[in-house]
Amino acid sequence: MAVLMLFLVVVAALVVITSGVWVAVALISAICVRPSTPPKHDKSGQDTMD
Amino acid sequence: MHTLSSVAVVVAYVGVLTFVAVRARAAREFAEFSLARRALPLALVFGSLAATYVGPGFSIGFVGRGFKSGFFFFLVGLAYAVQNVLVGLLIAPRLRKLKGCHTLGDAIGLKYDRTCQILAGVISVGLCTGFAAVMAKAGGVVLTDIFGLPTLSSVIIVVGVTALYTTFGGLRASVVTDAFQFTAFAVLLPILLLLSLAFHVEGGAAAFADQASTATREGFGSVSPIGVAGLLAAFLLGETLIPPYANRALASKTTQISRNGFVLAGIFSVIWFMVVIALGVAARSIIGAETDEDHVLLSLVKSTMPAEGYVLLLVVLVSVVMSSLDSLLNAGAVAFTEDIVRPFAKLADGSALNVGRSATIVIAGVAAAAAVAVPSIIKGLLICYTIWAPAILPVLIIGLWTERPRPLAGILSMLVGTLVAITFQFIFSSDTGVPAIIPALGSALLAYVVGHWLGRNSSGA
């Protein structure tokens, strides 16, 4: 039981670190690639720019 | 030597943050300032939502709670996760689908009428300023701990830097810097936990489980059933769709991203609570039992990290505060422009941008001044939660789910919800022992029903 609890906590810590890395990658691509023109339609085609 | 390397750590961190803020670029249109052109991808919506809700309460506060009451607060935190998932599934996509909306006030105005929009705008600006004052106070406290500056100077530095990039960059700068700040604390705090478990908790898994079980039992024993109900209500409803979250729902690239961003943020909050509560439990065998709740995290970092790591984590804690503060400043400024100024004056895009920027500075100034009067971080947050949920949620949620809601119902619900919340919070709370959010929410719902009925009669339906 004690080992399972510790295991869950360690897994949680690793998942949080992974989320941080995922957002970091998105951040780097967001600040390196600047959008040239605003999109008129989204990919789903449901929503348009107001 | 330690001082020199610590200063280097701070300078490097501030340098990277400045680079990120500059790369986020200045907003040139109001649509960019308010909604980042509705082009945010999933990772940024998720990162920014998580960075906004992980303020001092969900970091310093939860570590302290884990220290005192083990995993009891993890269970309370689950209510917050449920709220995020429900908002993602039921509300965020509906909000995102509305055309021409920059704010919650816009959405309420579209479903009800202009008076409701203005009222929602006044409540939004007031609450954003209140939340910002609490964040400014928290930032000031952490900065004072680092540099030993007077609290007022620390508050001015935190608010000034945050207001600077938010004023120029608007929502995009807020979201992009949030993502950077999220990365910093999402990597460093779990590393602190892993290091503490590996090298500092004596007795291994069995000792950790023992501490967790003892503290959790103490936690359950320390709160009455009505107290638990109040905590669950506050966590379930208190922060639901406050303006910064609503802005991220509106600014998502698609309705799917809006929904998935909130659902992911909800799931992440469960994992995050587990990490910060576990840090508090681990601290029980590392630092003294008499340590004050708000200082558990700082004491733990001091005991387990080298000087440079300690300074880096302190800077990250300021980031935790700034990422919440920038979102509140931007949301308040956008609500002021869109819901309070625009209904009275036709503004060209450039003028709206200028009004938004000026409002950011004014809200930041008021928040910095009010920060000095904030009694405590948790108390301040609870006051804001208590007013927000009854004032706005019934009107917003019913409005989004019904075809033709009645304006009178909206006006009565917002006014009664706000007044009952303030009255119970400041006058009757100590007499009754009932958390103010419960009677205020009940009154707001009742007022909505009465307003709906009166509205139907007056319209002859």
Boltz contact constraints between the chains, C-beta under 6 A:
constraints:
  - contact:
      token1: [A, 2]
      token2: [B, 205]
      max_distance: 6.0
  - contact:
      token1: [A, 2]
      token2: [B, 206]
      max_distance: 6.0
  - contact:
      token1: [A, 2]
      token2: [B, 209]
      max_distance: 6.0
  - contact:
      token1: [A, 3]
      token2: [B, 205]
      max_distance: 6.0
  - contact:
      token1: [A, 5]
      token2: [B, 209]
      max_distance: 6.0
  - contact:
      token1: [A, 6]
      token2: [B, 205]
      max_distance: 6.0
  - contact:
      token1: [A, 6]
      token2: [B, 208]
      max_distance: 6.0
  - contact:
      token1: [A, 9]
      token2: [B, 278]
      max_distance: 6.0
  - contact:
      token1: [A, 12]
      token2: [B, 271]
      max_distance: 6.0
  - contact:
      token1: [A, 12]
      token2: [B, 274]
      max_distance: 6.0
  - contact:
      token1: [A, 12]
      token2: [B, 275]
      max_distance: 6.0
  - contact:
      token1: [A, 13]
      token2: [B, 190]
      max_distance: 6.0
  - contact:
      token1: [A, 13]
      token2: [B, 193]
      max_distance: 6.0
  - contact:
      token1: [A, 13]
      token2: [B, 194]
      max_distance: 6.0
  - contact:
      token1: [A, 13]
      token2: [B, 275]
      max_distance: 6.0
  - contact:
      token1: [A, 15]
      token2: [B, 271]
      max_distance: 6.0
  - contact:
      token1: [A, 16]
      token2: [B, 186]
      max_distance: 6.0
  - contact:
      token1: [A, 16]
      token2: [B, 190]
      max_distance: 6.0
  - contact:
      token1: [A, 16]
      token2: [B, 271]
      max_distance: 6.0
  - contact:
      token1: [A, 16]
      token2: [B, 275]
      max_distance: 6.0
  - contact:
      token1: [A, 17]
      token2: [B, 187]
      max_distance: 6.0
  - contact:
      token1: [A, 17]
      token2: [B, 190]
      max_distance: 6.0
  - contact:
      token1: [A, 19]
      token2: [B, 186]
      max_distance: 6.0
  - contact:
      token1: [A, 20]
      token2: [B, 183]
      max_distance: 6.0
  - contact:
      token1: [A, 20]
      token2: [B, 186]
      max_distance: 6.0
  - contact:
      token1: [A, 20]
      token2: [B, 187]
      max_distance: 6.0
  - contact:
      token1: [A, 22]
      token2: [B, 43]
      max_distance: 6.0
  - contact:
      token1: [A, 23]
      token2: [B, 43]
      max_distance: 6.0
  - contact:
      token1: [A, 23]
      token2: [B, 47]
      max_distance: 6.0
  - contact:
      token1: [A, 23]
      token2: [B, 179]
      max_distance: 6.0
  - contact:
      token1: [A, 23]
      token2: [B, 182]
      max_distance: 6.0
  - contact:
      token1: [A, 23]
      token2: [B, 183]
      max_distance: 6.0
  - contact:
      token1: [A, 24]
      token2: [B, 183]
      max_distance: 6.0
  - contact:
      token1: [A, 26]
      token2: [B, 43]
      max_distance: 6.0
  - contact:
      token1: [A, 26]
      token2: [B, 44]
      max_distance: 6.0
  - contact:
      token1: [A, 27]
      token2: [B, 179]
      max_distance: 6.0
  - contact:
      token1: [A, 27]
      token2: [B, 180]
      max_distance: 6.0
  - contact:
      token1: [A, 31]
      token2: [B, 23]
      max_distance: 6.0
  - contact:
      token1: [A, 38]
      token2: [B, 37]
      max_distance: 6.0
  - contact:
      token1: [A, 39]
      token2: [B, 39]
      max_distance: 6.0
  - contact:
      token1: [A, 42]
      token2: [B, 253]
      max_distance: 6.0
  - contact:
      token1: [A, 42]
      token2: [B, 254]
      max_distance: 6.0
  - contact:
      token1: [A, 44]
      token2: [B, 254]
      max_distance: 6.0
  - contact:
      token1: [A, 46]
      token2: [B, 255]
      max_distance: 6.0
  - contact:
      token1: [A, 50]
      token2: [B, 99]
      max_distance: 6.0
  - contact:
      token1: [A, 50]
      token2: [B, 100]
      max_distance: 6.0
